[in-house]
Amino acid sequence: MNALPPCPKCQSAFTYMDADLYICPECAHEWSAQSSAAASEPAAKVFRDSAGNILQDGDTVTVIKDLKLKGGGGVVKMGTKVKNIRLVDADHDIDCKIDGFGAMSLKTEFVKKA
């Protein structure tokens, strides 16, 4: 069974389709199926640093806090510059390579755009 989207105006679940329009019987709101499909697509995630600046792939960032590495691998010191970051949609938002440490993942809350 194909579930129809709820009414965007009143959130009623009793919508029905007539030709290429969705219709809400409770508030009489009509909208096209194409606009509903476009609205249901998730928007691209915006990555922001600790100061609220928007980050993009290839940016250079600075670490704002000493970060201990798991496994006793050392500490990434505050002020370390990380060049050419790559943003990913995961728990740790940034994939990068840090000189002296190698490849690792960072969270955006611990960096500031340089």
N, C-alpha and C positions, 0 to 999 in steps of 0.2 A: 504494500500500500504506500502510495506517495503522499507524504504529509504536506499540506499546503502551509505557507507561512502565515503567522498571525497578522492581524490588521496593524499597520504601523501607526494608525491614529489612536485606536482604543484598545489595542492588544487582544482583541477578541479572537478566539480559536475557531470560530464558526465561519471562516471565509470559504468562498466557493469560486470556481473559475467559470467565466463565460467568454467564449472565444479566446482572446489573448489578454483579457483583463481579470484581475482578482477583484472580488466584491465582498464587502463586509455587510451582512444583513442587519447588524445592530446599529451601526452609525452611517450606513450607506456610502462609505468611502470606497472609491474605485482607484486602482493603480495598475500599471502595466506589469506584465510578467518580466519584461526585460529590465525594468528599474528595480524590481525585487531581486533579480539574480545579481545585478551589479552591487546592490546594497549588502547582499549576504557574503560577498567576497571579503576576506579579512584585509584590513589596511596593512601596509608595510610597517613593521615595527620601527620605531624611532629610538635610536640608541643615544643616550645622553651621559656626559661625564658627571663628576661630582659637583661641578659648578653649574650644570644645566646646559652646557654647550652641546650642540648636536655633533655626534661623531660619524665619520664615514670611513669606508675602506681606504687604506693608504695613509691615514693621518698619523701624526707623531703625537704621543702622549707622554706625560710625566707621572710617575708613581707618587702619590701624596702621603703614603704611610709605609713604614717598614713592614714587609710581608714575609712571614716565615714560610718556607717551602715544606711541604709534607715529605716525610721520609728522611728528615734531618739533612736536607740538601743545602742548607744555608739560609741566607736572608737577602731578599731584594730590597736594597736601601731606598729610603725616601729620596726623591729627586732623580731617580734613574730614568733616563729617556728611553722610550720604546718607539722605534720607527717602523713604519709600514705595517700597521695593524690590519687584521682581518676580522670583521664582525660576523658573529654566528648567533643563531637563535638557540641558545642552550643555557645551562645554569651559569657558566662563566662565559660572558658575552664576547670576549676578545681572545683571538688566537694570535700569537706573536712569537718572535724569537728575541731573547734578551742576551746580549753579549756576556759571555762567561757562565750562562745558565742553560742556554739552548731554548728549544721550543716549549712553550707553556701557555696556559690559559689564565686570563685575568677577569675580574669583574669590573664593570664600568664605574662602580661606586668608589673604587680605589685609585682612579686615574683622573688627570686633568689634561685637557687639550693644550698642547704646547704652541 
